[in-house]
């Protein structure tokens, strides 16, 4: 099949009509979808969550396997790079937005929820889903694939190819699951940390793209053996692929960054409400104390000034842990 595609130029008409019979990946996707929808029907999740999981997650996953992307992934370097970006960044993001663990917890009953929660509290999952581990997986995997013999093995061995693509989806999902924190997670981390990690990963993607762009040809012997006489030469093909890994990787990361900002702002609103409630409770307690001690005489005004700072309206100035640090 690869030989046939190597002699068939990739045009728009061909891209719209050709397919790839990736039966294993298709069966995995169907099984994942069937399980998710079974759980969703028994959960309280919105239809929008289910559609994100189905279209952005499973739909793009299927397209990356059975469309022209799957058909030409072994022929053109840039098509394989496009497939990698979709599987590592787009598909897992869509799956995580569907909140599959929440759907599963809702569907399995009280006993099942206790088991899931116990697993989430385990040390193994706490370490596996920690920011250093999940971020290292997303950052290191492309480097390992492209700069070891792994990449050429993917091109020559269908079993390794399918297994690697499944691994990409799994690693990517673990990353987005722990960064978005929409589902129950073993440990919650501040969204500010996620924003910082995202900046570092953007730099890492850029470095990977530059190294592939300026570096030696990857799997040159394999691509030369195909005898492809159309389209970009091997150097230009690899340059286009480097641009896809770098630029497209950052572009598709923008929705994730926007989601992180939304989560960050939501966390800040929760903290502000908690701080407002704490301040209100303190003022109520002070008023009650003043009323109770009124018979013993009024409390000097200067005593209150020393006991409590003036309420400036800035929550951090009324926070005992931050007041002294940021006192003006």
KOLVEX-152137 format. One record per residue: residue in one letter; x, y, z of N, C-alpha, C, O in turn. Coordinates in steps of 0.02 Angstrom, whole numbers, plus 50000, padded with zeros to 5 digits. Example, Ala and Ser with C-alpha at 12.3 -4.5 7.8 and 13.67 -1.06 7.14 Angstrom:
2
A506604971650390506154977550390506604983550390507124983450423 S506424988850354506844994750357506455000250394506705005750402 
***
This chain:
328
X500414994050000500005000050000500435006350000500265011149966 X500985006250038501425012050040501715013349971501775019049950 X501915007949936502195008649869501685011849823501865016149783 X501065009749827500535012549785500445019949798500395023849751 X500415021949862500345029049877500965033049857500905038949839 X501545029949861502165033449842502155035449769502505040149750 X501775031849728501745033449657501105037149639500965038249580 X500695038949689500085042749678500145049549710500135050049772 X500225054849671500305061549700499725063349746499145061849731 X499885066549801499365068649849499085075349826499395080549833 X498485075149798498125081149778497515081949822497355077649863 X497165087449813496555088549852496045083149837495725080549883 X495965081449774495475076149756495665069549787495225065949813 X496305067949786496525061649816496415061749891496195056849921 X496585067549923496505068049996495785067150017495645064450071 X495315069449975494605068949992494315062049978493775060350003 X494655058049938494375051649917494735045549945494435040149950 X495365046249963495745040449983495645038950057495485043450096 X495735032750077495685030750147496215025650164496575023150121 X496255024150229496735019250253496375014250298496055016350347 X496415007850284496045002750323496395001150389496654995550398 X496395005850435496705004750501496175001650547495845005150585 X496104995150543495564991750579495674991950654495204992950692 X496284990950676496434990750748496254997350782495904997450832 X496495002850753496345009350782495595010750781495315013350830 X495265008950726494535010150721494165006250775493695008850805 X494355000050788494024996050839494134998950909493674998950950 X494745001450922494885004550987494445010650996494165011751050 X494385014750944493985020850949493255019150960492915022251002 X492995014250924492295012250933492175009751004491665011451034 X492645005851031492565003451099492575009151150492175009251197 X493035013951140493075019751185492425023851181492165025851233 X492185024951121491565028751113490965025151145490555028351178 X490925018651134490355014951161490355015251238489835016251268 X490935014451268490985014751341490815021751366490465022551416 X491065026851331490935033651354490185035251351489905037851399 X489855033551296489145035251290488715031151338488205033551362 X488925025051352488565021151403488615024651470488115025051507 X489205027151486489285030751550488915037451548488605039351597 X488955040951492488645047551487487895047251499487615051651532 X487565042151473486845041551481486655040751555486085042251574 X487115038551596486985037651668487295043151711487305042751772 X487545048351677487875053751713487475060251708486945060451677 X487735065351739487415071951737487785076751691487645082751692 X488235074251651488605078551605488155081251549487675077951530 X488335087151524487945090151471488085086751404488585083251396 X487625087951357487725085251289488345088351256488685085051217 X488485094651273489075097851245489715094251262490155093651220 X489765091851324490365087951343490425081651301490965079851279 X489865078251291489875072151252490065073451179490425069551149 X489835079051152490005080751083490745082551076491055080851026 X491015086051125491735087451123492145081051123492615080251085 X491945076351166492295069951170492235066251103492725063351079 X491645066351073491515062451012491835065650951492145062150911 X491755072150943491975075450881492715077450884493115075250843 X492885081550935493565083950940494045078450962494625078350942 X493795073851002494215068351026494215062350979494685061450940 X493685058450982493655052250942493625053650867493925049850829 X493275058950846493215060350775493885062050743494045059350690 X494265066450774494925068150748495395062150752495805061150707 X495325058350804495735052250812495605047450753496075044850723 X494975046450736494805041950681495055044850615495315041150573 X494975051450605495205054550543495955053850534496195052950478 X496335054250589497065053650585497285046750564497855045750543 X496835041850570497015034950556496755032550489497115029050453 X496145034250471495835031250412495755035950353495535033950300 X495945042350361495895047150305496555047150266496965042650274 X496645052350225497275052950187497875053450234498435051750215 X497755055750296498315056250344498595049450359499205048450358 X498155044650372498395037850383498685034650320499165030850324 X498405036350262498635033350199499325035850179499725032050152 X499475042250193500115045150171500605046350228501135049350217 X500445043950288500895045050345501565041750335502065044050363 X501595036250297502225032650285502565035050222503095032450204 X502275039950187502555042250124502865049250130503395050550102 X502535053650166502765060550173502915062150246502505060650290 X503485065150258503685066950326503185071750357503015071150415 X502945076650318502495081750346501815078850365501505081350412 X501585073750329500945070650346501015066950412500565067250454 X501565063450422501675060050486501725065050543501475063850597 X502055070750531502095075950582501405078650599501245079750658 X500985079650549500295081750561499925076650604499555078550650 X500015070350589499685065050627499915065250700499515064450745 X500565066250711500825066450779500525072350819500355071550877 X500475078250787500185084050821499465082650841499255084250896 X499085079650796498385078150810498325073250868497905074050912 X498735068050867498675062650917498935064750986498685062451037 X499435069050987499735070951051499405077051082499425077751144 X499105081451042498845087651068498085088451058497735090251105 X497835087250998497135088750984496675083351012496215084951049 X496805077050995496375071551017496335071151093495775070851120 X496885071051129496835070651202496485076551234496135075851284 X496575082451204496225088451230495475087551224495105089051271 X495245085051167494525083851158494265078551205493715079251233 X494645073151214494435067951260494385070451332493915068851368 X494875074551352494875077151421494295082051432494005082251486 X494125085951381493555090551387492895086851397492425089551426 X492865080651374492265076651383492165074051453491645071051468 X492665074951498492635072851568492435065451575491935063951606 X492825061051545492635053951546492645050751615492245046251629 X493095052951658493125049951725492505051851766492255047751805 X492265057951758491655059951791491065055751767490655053451807 X491035054751701490505050551673490545043451701490035040451717 X491155040751706491235034051732491035033651805490695028851825 X491225038451845491035038451917490285038751925490005035551969 X489955042751883489235043251888488885036751869488325035351892 X489205032851827488875026951799488975020551839488575015951834 X489495020251880489675013851911489365012851980489455007552010 X489005017652006488695016752072489155018452129489745020052119 X488885018052189489255020152249489875015952260490405018652276 X489815009352254490395005052265490945006452214491535006752231 X490755007252151491245008752099491585015452111492185016052101 X491205020452134491505026952148492015026452204492535029652201 X491855022452255492345021752310492995018652284493535020552306 X492935013852239493545010652212493935015552169494555015852174 X493595019452129493935024452087494285029552131494865031352118 X493935032052182494225037052226494825034252265495315037752276 X494775027852284495345024752319495945024252272496515025352294 X495825022652209496375022252161496685029152150497295029852144 X496265034352148496525041052139496955043352198497395047552190 X496815040652256497205042552315497865038652321498265040152364 X497965033852278498565029652282499195033752265499165038452226 X499735031852295500375035352283500585034652210500875039252181 X500455028852180500655027652111500345032852064500695035852023 X499695033852070499365038652026499545045852043499565050051999 X499665047152106499875053952124500535055752091500635061352068 X500995050952089501635052052056501555052251980501835056551946 X501165047551954501085046951881500755053151851500905054951794 X500315056451888499965062251863500255068851888499935074051880 X500835068651917501145074851941501395078851881501545075951829 X501435085551888501655089751832502325087751801502375087751740 X502845086151841503475084151808503405078051763503695077751709 X503015073051786502955066851747502545067951683502765065951629 X501965070951689501535071851630501855076651580501815075451520 X502165081951604502485086651558503095083551524503205084551465 X503485079751562504065076351533503855071451479504195070651428 X503285068051489503045063351439502885066751373503085064351320 X502515072351377502315075951316502925079051281502965079051220 X503395081651321503985084851291504485079751264504775080851211 X504595074351301505125069751282504925064951226505355062951187 X504295063151221504095058051172504285059951101504575055751066 X504135065951076504345067451007505095067150996505335064850944 X505475069451046506205069151039506445061951034506875060350993 X506165057551076506355050551074506165047351007506545043350980 X505595049150981505365046150917505815048350860506035044250820 X505945054850855506295057350796507045056250798507365055650746 X507345056050857508075055850861508345049250887508905048850912 X507945044050880508185037250891507945033050831507665035850784 X508065026650834507825022450779507075021250781506805017750738 X506745024050831506025023050840505625025350779505175021850756 X505805031150751505415034050696505425029450635504895028150606 X505995027150616506035022850556505685016150569505405013150524 X505715013850631505355007650648504605008550641504255004050618 X504365014450659503655015950650503465015450576502945012750559 X503895018150533503755018250462503765011250432503405009850384 X504165006750459504255000150429503834994750462503704989550431 X503614995850524503274990650561502584993050583502534997750622 X502054990050557501384992250571501184991350644500814995550671 X501424986050676501264984950746501554990550790501204993250833 X502184992250778502494997750815502145004350800502065008550845 X501935005250738501575011250718500935012050759500825017250790 X500515006950759499875007250795499995008150870499665012250902 X500465004450898500605004850970500845011850989500655014551040 X501275014750947501525021450961500975026650959500965031151001 X500525026050912499975030850907499505030350967499255035350992 X499385024250990498975023351050499335026351111499025029351155 X499995025351114500385028151169500355035751169500305038851222 X500375038751111500325046051106499665048651134499655053451172 X499125045351116498475047451142498455046651218498195051051252 X498715041151243498715039951316499125045251353498895047951403 X499735046651329500155051651362499845058551357499855062351405 X499575060151298499255066651291498655067451335498545072751364 X498255062151341497665062551385497875063551457497575067551493 X498375059951480498615060751548498825067951561498715070651616 X499135071051512499355077951519498755082751525498725086651572 X498285082451478497725087051479497255085651537496955090251565 X497185079351556496765077551613497005080851677496615083451716 X497665080751687497935083651749498005091251745498005094551797 X498075093951685498145101251678497465104751684497405109751718 X496955102051650496305105251652495955104151719495615108651743 X496045098251748495745096551813494985097251813494695099551862 X494675095451757493945095351753493675089151789493155089551823 X494005083651780493825077351814494155077151883494615081051897 X493925072551926494295071451989495015069251974495125065051932 X495485072152009496195070651999496505068552065496255070352118 X497065064752063497385062652125497595068552169497575068152231 X497805074052136498005079952175497895086052132498075086152073 X497605091252161497475097352124498065102152131498345103052185 X498245105252075498785110052074498525116852052498035117152016 X498835122352075498605128952054498635129751978499095127351946 X498125133051951498125134151878498695138651856498905138351799 X498945142751901499535146851884500125142451866500525144151822 X500195136751900500725132051884500635129251813501125128651776 X500015127651795499885125051728500055130151674500325128451622 X499905136551688500065141851640500825142351631501065143151575 X501195141951685501925142151680502205136351642502655137151601 X501945130351655502165124351619502025125051544502435122951503 X501455127851526501275128651456501775133151420501945131751363 X501995138451452502495142851422503145139051408503435139651354 X503355135051456503975131151448503895126151391504355125251352 X503315123051386503205118051334503185121251265503385118251215 X502935127451261502925131051197503645132151173503795131451114 X504085133851219504795134751202505085128051179505475127851131 X504905122651214505165116051195504945113951126505335111051088 X504315115451108504075113851040504465117750988504625115050935 X504615124051003504995128050956505695125250945505935125150888 X506015123150999506695120350992506675113950951507105112850909 X506175109650963506115103450924506035105050850506355101950808 X505605109950833505505111750763506145114250731506295112550674 X506515118450767507135121150740507655115650728507985115550676 X507715111050775508205105650768508035101150709508475099250671 X507395099450700507195095350643507295099250578507495096350527 X507145105650579507215109850519507945110350497508105109550438 X508385111650545509095112850529509515106550531510085106450507 X509255101150560509655095150570509685090750509509425092450456 X510015085050516510085080450460509415077150443508945077250482 X509385074350384508775070950362508635064950406509095061150423 X508015064150424507795058650467507505053050424507075054350381 X507725046850436507495041050398507585042050323507155040350283 X508155045050305508275046550234508285040250191508035040150135 X508585034850217508615028650180507925025850164507795023350109 X507475026250213506795023650203506435027750149506155024850103 X506445034350156506085038550108506385037950038506015038149988 X507045037250033507345036449967507125029849934507055029549873 X507015024749975506825018249948506115018149919505945013549882 X505715023149936505025023349911505005025049836504525023249802 X505505028549812505505030449741504975035649725504715035749669 X504825040049772504325045249759504635050749716505155053449732 X504295052349659504555057249612504085063349606504135067049558 X503655064349654503195069949653503225073449721503495070749769 X502955079449724502925083049787503605085749808504075085749768 X503665087949870504295090949894504845085749900504705079849912 X505465088049890506025083449902506095082149976505735085150017 X506545077749995506595075650065506755081350112506485081750167 X507195085950091507365091550134506775096150144506625098050201 X506425098050090505845102350097505285098950135504935102050174 X505195092450122504685088550158504815088850233504345089850272 X505445087950253505605088150324505535095150352505335095950410 X505685100250313505605107150335504875108750348504705111950397 X504435106550303503715107550312503485103950376503095106650415 X503725097850385503545094150445503775097650508503415097650558 X504385100650507504625104350565504185110250580504045111750638 X503955113750527503505119350537502835117250567502555120750608 X502585111350546501965108850574502045107250649501615109050689 X502595104050666502715102350736502785108650779502565108850836 X503095113750751503235119850788502635124550788502345125950841 X502445126850728501935132050724501235129250737500855131950778 X501055123850703500395121050712500305118550784499765119050813 X500845115850812500815113650882500635119350928500245118350976 X500915125250916500745131050957500045133650943499685135750988 X499845133450879499175135850861498635131650893498165134350923 X498695125050888498175120850918498195121050993497725118851027 X498755123651021498795124351094498435130551120498335131151181 X498225135051076497885141151098497215139651133497095142651185 X496795135251106496175133651143496315130951213495945132351260 X496845126951219497035124351285497235130051331497055130151390 X497625134751304497835140451344497235144551367497215146951423 X496755145551322496145149151340495755145451394495475148551440 X495735138851389495385134951440495735135551507495415135851559 X496405135651506496775136551568496635143351600496555143851661 X496615148551559496455155251585495755155251616495655158251669 X495285151951583494605151651611494605148051678494275150251725 X494965142551682495005138851745495365142951799495175142851857 X495895146551778496265150751825495815156251854495825157451914 X495415159451810494965164651833494415161751878494225164951927 X494175155851861493665152751903493935151251973493595152352023 X494555148751975494865147352041494945153852081494845153952141 X495135159352046495215165752081494555168252109494525170952164 X494005167252070493345169452095493145165452157492865168252204 X493295158952156493135154852214493535157352275493265157952330 X494165158752265494575161152321494325167952346494325169152406 X494135172352300493875178852320493245178152362493155181552412 X492795173652340492175172552379492335169752448492025171752498 X492805165052451492995162252516493295167652561493155167852621 X493705172052532494015177352571493485182352595493515184652652 X493015183952550492475188552570492065185652627491875189152674 X491925179152622491535175852675491925175852741491625176752794 X492575174952737492985174952798492995181852830492945182452891 X493055186952788493055193852814492385195552846492345198552899 X491855193552812491185194852838491075191352904490775194152951 X491315185152908491245181452971491635184753026491405185053083 X492235187253011492635190653061492305197053086492295198453145 X492025200853038491685207053058491075205653100490925209153148 X490715200353082490125198453121490325196453191489995198253240 X490875192753197491115190653263491325196753305491195197053365 X491655201553272491865207553308491255211553332491255214053388 X490745212153289490145215753308489795212453367489555215853412 X489775205753366489465202053420489855203053485489555203853539 X490515203053480490945204053539490845211053568490815211853629 X490805216053523490705222953547490035223753582489985227153633 X489525220553555488855220953585488845217753653488545220253700 X489185211953658489205208353721489585212153775489385212053833 X490125215453755490545219053804490335226353813490685230153847 X489765228253783489545235253787489425237453858489555243253874 X489175233053902489015234953971489635236754010489605240654058 X490205234053990490825235554026491145241954002491675243954027 X490835245253955491095251653930491325250953859491465245353836 X491355256353823491545256153753492275254153745492705255753786 X492405250853692493085248853675493435254653641493155257353593 X494015256553663494355262253631494455261053556494595255453534 X494365266553518494415265753445495105263653425495195259653378 X495615266353461496305264753440496465257353451496905254753418 X496115254053497496235246853508496025242853447496375238253427 X495455244653416495245241153355495725242453298495845238053256 X496015248453298496485249953244497095245553249497375243553198 X497305243953309497895239553317497705232253306498115228353281 X497075230453324496885223353318496775221353246496975215853226 X496455225653206496265223753139496465229153090496395235153105 X496725227353031496885232252981496255234852948495735231552948 X496295240852921495725243652886495565239552825496025237052791 X494925238752810494715234852752494775239152690494355243552679 X495285238052650495425242052591495045239652530495035243052479 X494725233852535494385231152477494815226352437494575223152391 X495465225952453495915221152420495965215052463496185215452521 X495775209352436495725203352478496385201252507496425198652563 X496935202552469497575200152495497825204252555498225201952594 X497565210652561497765214652618497405212552682497605214452737 X496895208552674496525205952732496685198752746496375195652790 X497145196052709497355189052718497945188952767498455192052753 X497875185552824498425185652874499085183252846499605185552868 X499065178552798499685175752772500025180352723500635179752712 X499655185152693499935189352641499975196752661500305200752628 X499625198552717499555205552736500235208852748500375214252722 X500655205552788501305208552805501765208852745502165213452738 X501715203752701502175203352644502045209052594502515211652565 X501405210852586501235215852535500975222352566500655226352533 X501125223452629500895229552662501205235652627501805235852614 X500785240552614501035246452579501315251552628501535256952608 
***
